[in-house]
Structures are given as C-alpha cells and as structure tokens.
C-alpha cells in the first residue's frame, strides 16, 4: 500500500468543514485561512452564527475565498444539494467531517428523535458527504479526509450508548475507507480518524474528570487533529491514557476491567453529572441531558 506524502499546509487547496461556526470547526476554519487555502467552505445549521464567523474570517483573510452553506446534516437531501453546490464552484481537496451531537443519558431515557439525530449527524452525514465528494478527491491535487470520531468509539461508557455507537460506526467507516484508498495508487488521498476524549468546547459540560485524563483544551486538540491530517496519520487517540485504556481493556478479564474503569479510572462515572449546553443552533430543540455542538 502506498504511503501518502505529508503536506506542509493546505495552501492553494479547497477545504470544506462541517460544523464550522463554533467549537473545533471554527478553529479548523481559522487554521485553513491562516495557511492560505484557496477556498474555504463553511457548513453549519446556524445561519447567523455561521455568517458572523465567515465575516470575521473574510476581514482577516481577504486573499481567501470563504463561502458559507446552511446545511442541516440530519437531512440527506440537504447534504446532497450542498455537496453539489460546493463542487460546482470547483473541486474539493480537504474534507473535515467535524460536526457532532451528544445525548448523555441512560438509553431508556432517549427519545427516538435523539437516537435518529445522533446517528444522522455523527454517522450518516460523514458517510453521505464523503460519498458525494469522493470521486474527485485526491485526483488532480493532494486530498485529505479528516473525520472527528471519539474515544467513546473505543471504550463503553454508561449514559453514552447512542453517542458511543454513532462514533464507533463512523470510526470504523473512516478507517475502513482509509484501507480502501491506500490501495488506490491513482490518487493522492489519505484518511485520518481522530479520537479524543472530552474536549472543552462546551459539548461535554458537566462531564467528570477521569484519572490522568483532564478535559482537553480545544485549541490543542484542533491543532493535533489538523497536523495529523496533514501528515496523513491513519488514526490518533488523545490523550495517551486512551491508548493505555485500550491496552488494559484488551488484556484484562472483563470483570477486572469494569472494576478498574469504575472504581479507579472514573470512566464509568464520567457522565454522571453531564449537562451539556445549548448552543444557538439547537437550543430550540434541545432536551435536558443533551449537548449539541460542532465538536
């Protein structure tokens, strides 16, 4: 399988970012402009916040073409139309599947709408969008796909059943796609799957600190994800304790791991006090115990 060469930056390339109005999506957009991308396409469901962010970026980066599209990632038709519009303006080189939602509550307390929304935004939307853009990615210019999954995709946790399932699915999709594309010598396209623990975007407000695992600073996380994407790193687990947890979970008997995760590491109690927060774009439909943000 060919190894994709590292990129120094996204200079001269076109970048599409979902969930770009706030959180890590906003930081990815800022980084793309700072690296002098040719064109940056910002997707979000919150029209006022999205345009506010775009205006700020346009003033600071007049040399970059910055476009906005109000896209509801729950709606497959909206994704298809947005992708077609983005492609009509020229090819896409860098796709950042960033947008995400979380509901932190026991599975029995989920509504069917919450289950459907989590799977639509966290799992299906990255798949639909990647599928729409894939035929031209990495064909004429170097291409990258960065998908923000979660450490929750790799470790079971109470009150995160639907979120964990949605992130496990998108992580598996992303890494399987990487393997397929590594066989394709005709294009320069690499896939990075990024799996952090809780990030301080507000999405996980109320989550408890785990042993040796603090709430991660969003700027640090966004920079690590972006750099991994440029280097064509296949998968990143953040922080180092996630790798340790994976190793222990793999070798310990399940009963021993459950005891360690609950009594020592604090993983199984990390969502006991979860509150989330209501960003502007979802406040009207948010229920208690639900957090929604652009990762």
N, C-alpha and C positions, 0 to 999 in steps of 0.2 A: 504494500500500500504506500503511495507517495506521501511524503511529509510536506505539508504546506509551508511555504516560507513565511517568516514573520513580517508583519507590516510595521513600519515606523510610526505611521499615523493614518488617518482617513483623509488626508489632504487630497483634494481633487475628486473624491468619491461622493456618491449619494447615499445618505443614511436615512432609514425610516425607523422611528422609535414609537412604540405603543406606550400609552400611559405617560405621556411626555410633559404633562402640565405641572407635575409635582413629584415629590419623593425622589427616588433614584432616576426616574425617567427625566426629570428636569436636569439632573446632574449629567446624565448621558448627553442630553441635547447641548448643554453648555460645553462639554468636552469636545463634541463633534465640531462645534463652531470654532472653538479655540484652536483646533487642529486644522482649520481652514478647509473643511469639507466643501465640496462644490455646491451641494444642495442638501438641506436637512428637512425632512418631512415629519411633522409632529402630529401624532394621533392622540386624541383623548375624547371622552364623552362630555367633558365640562367645557362648553364653548367659551364663556367669559374668561375662565382661568387660563385656558389654552391660548387665547388671543393675547391676554396680558403677558404671558411668558414669551410668546412669539415677538411681540412688540419690543420687549426688553432685549431679546437676542438680536433683533434687527438693528436696533440702535447701537449695540455694542459690536456688531459684526456686519457692517454694510456690504462686505465683499461676499457674503454667503447668501444664497437664495434660501429663504426659510418659508416653508409652506405649512399650512395647518389644515387638518381634516377632522371634523367632528364625527367620530365613529363610535357606535355602540357595539362593543365586542360580544355582546350576547346575541346579536343579530348577524347571522351568517351572510345575509344579503348585503348588509351594510359593509361588512368586511370585503366582500367580493367587489362591490362598487368602488370602495376606497382604494383597493389594490389596483383596479383598472385605471382609475384616475391618476394614481401615482405613476404607473407605468406609462401612461400617455404622455407624461412630461419628460420621459427619459428613463433609462434603466436604473434599477436599484442595485446597489453594491453591498450595503451593510444593513442587515435586518436585526433590530433589537426587540425581541419579544419580552417586554418588561411588565406590562400591566398585570395586576393581580388583585384578588379579593380574598378575604378570610372570614370565616364564621367560627368563633371559638365558643362552642357549647356542646353538651352531650348530643350524640347523634339523634336520640329520640326527640330532642327539642328543636331540631332543624325543621324548617318548612320545606316543602317540595320546591318552592321557588328558590330558596337559598341553595339547595343542592344543585339545581339546574344552573343557577347563575355561576356558582363556583366552578363547575365543570366546563361551562361555556367559556368563561373568561380565562381561567387558568390552563385549560387543556385544549379545548376545541379551537379557540381563537388562534393560538400559535400554530396549530396544525393547518387550519384553513389558510391563514395568511402566508405561511411558508410554502404551502402547496401552490398558491396563486403566483408567488414570485419566483419559485424555484427554476422554471425553465430558462430564465435569463441570468440567474445569479452565478457569478464566477465564470461566465463565458468569455466576455470581452475584457474584463478587468478583474483584479482580485476581489473575491467576495467573502463575506463572513456572516454567520448566523449566531447571535448570542441569545440564549434563552435563559431567563432567570427562573430557576426552579426553587428548591428549598431543601435544607437539611431535613425537614419534615418528610421529604420523599423517601428518606433512608431509615428513619427511626420512628416507630409507632409512638403515639402520644395521646393520652386522654384529651377529650374536647377538641380534637383536631382531625377527626376521622375523615370528613369530606375534604377539607383543605389538603391533608396529607395524601389522600387518594388522588386528588387532582394534580398535585405536584409530582407524585410518583409516576403518574401516567405521562406527564409532559417531559419529565426527566428521561424516562425510558424511550419515549419517542425521539427526543433530541439526540441521545447517544446512539440509538439505532440508526438514525439518519446520518450521523457522522460516519459510521462504518460503511454505509452505502456509498457516501460521497467520496470517501477515501479510495474507493475502487475506481472512481471516475477520473482517469488521467487527462481527460479532455478539458477539464475545467479546474480553476484555482479557487476552490470553495471549501472553507473549513467551518466546523460547528463547535461551539463551546457551550457546555451546560454548567451553569453556576448555581451552587447550592449553599447559601449562607444560613446561619441560624437567625435569631431575631435581630432586625435592623431598626435603628431609631428613626424611622420615617413617621412614626405615629400609628402605623398599621397594627403594631402589636402592643399598643398602650395597655399597661396593666400586667403584662407578662412578667413572671418572676425570673430573677437572675438564677442561672444554673451554676453549679460548681465549676470554677475556672472558665466560665463562658459568659462574659458580660454582654449587654446589649451593644451591638456593633455600630460604630459611627457610620452614618450613611455615605459620607464623602469617601472614607477609607474603603468601604465595600464597593462603591461605584467605580473607584479607581482600580481596584483589584480585578473587578469583572471586565472593565474596558481593556486593561493591559493583557489579561488572559485571552480576550477576543483577538487582539492584535497579534499575539504570539501563536494563535491557533492552538491553544491549550485545550485538550478534549473536555476535561471536567475539573472543576475546582470545588472543594469542600472548605468552608470557612466557619469558624477558626480551626486551629489544629485539633481541638478537643473533639470535633466532629469525626476526624479520622480515627482518633483513639476510640471513640464510642463505637464506630463501625467495626473496629478490630475486636473489641471486647464482646460486642453483640454476636459476632461471628463465631467466637471460640467458647464462650461461656454457655452452660446449660441455660435454657430459657428462664427457669425459676430464679437462678442466680442473677442473671442479667436484670430481670424485673425488680428484684430486691435492690440491686445496685442503682438502677435508674430512678427508683422511687425514693429510697432512703438516703443515698449518698450523693448522687449527681443532681438530684432535684428535677430531672427531666419530666417525670410523670406528674409533677405538681406545678410545672411552669405556666400552665394556662388556667390555674385555679382562680386567679383574680383578673383574668383578661377582661378588658372593657372595650378595646378598640377605640376608634374615634370616627366621627362623621365628617369626612372631607366634603367640600361643597358639592362635588359632582354626584354624590349618592345619598346626601343627607335626607332627602325626602322619602327614600325607600328603605332606609337603614332600620334594623330592629335591634333591641338590646342584645349585646353579646356579639355584635357583628362589626368587623372592621373592613373598610374598603379603601384602597389607595392604590397609587401607581407604584407599588413595591417600594 
